[in-house]
Amino acid sequence: RRMLVDPQFSELRYNVSSCLFMELSIAYSMYDMLNLPLAFGGKVTVLPYAADDEMKIAEALMHYKPNIVFTLPPFLRMLSEMPMRPNLSFVELVFIGGGYVSPDAKKTFDKYLEECKAKAKCTIGYGNSEAGAAVILSTPDREDDSIGYPLPGVKVRLYDEETEKFLDPADGPCRGVLHICSPSISCGRIGKDVLFELTNIDGEDYLNTYDLVETREDGAY
């Protein structure tokens, strides 16, 4: 609500326009991709039937001219393999998630955006439906396969299966099963039905993502 009435956000009210290339049944689509642009007074273009047709995606981009694009690796792969290079100079941010992006793939996607005159490189993100979508976000200038850094308010622990201990990445580079703690994490229950259990670590509830990750020297994952 504050974002909609605060004068410092007035310019964003007219500049935010995003285009979604994911099913709205996915939690990430409903949270970050749909509600976030609307919270800033923007508009959202949803393309539910473009998943298997790169031509439809390209045509929609040219028609609606979104400045923010949320998408999956397969969509950018399809577009980058097309011979045409549409003018995407209106694209300022590209968020990609929902699957692994190798350094070579990111390089290919970034090259495609550059050839299309887009102002953006790919920003890779990581999130879980149980955690209310994105919890870790990279920076567009990275050339590796890092998913980035935890967002504000997100705590991380890595479970080392050999030592059976939870490691704190703040103590240095480590490797283990990713556990996250955030105010946005679901309790795992609907009424009396238990959907999943959280793991108590140092008195706080963490979500076990079951994803094996490692930290870099610069603190990225």
Secondary structure by P-SEA (a helix, b strand, c coil): cccccccccccccccbbbbbccccccccccccccaaaaaacbbbbbbccccccaaaaaaaaaaccccbbbbcaaaaaaaaacccccccccccbbbbccccccaaaaaaaaaaaaaaccccccccbbbbcccccccbbbcccccccccbbbcccbbbbbbcccccbbbbccccccccbbbbbccccccccccccccbbbbbcccbbbbbccccccccccccc
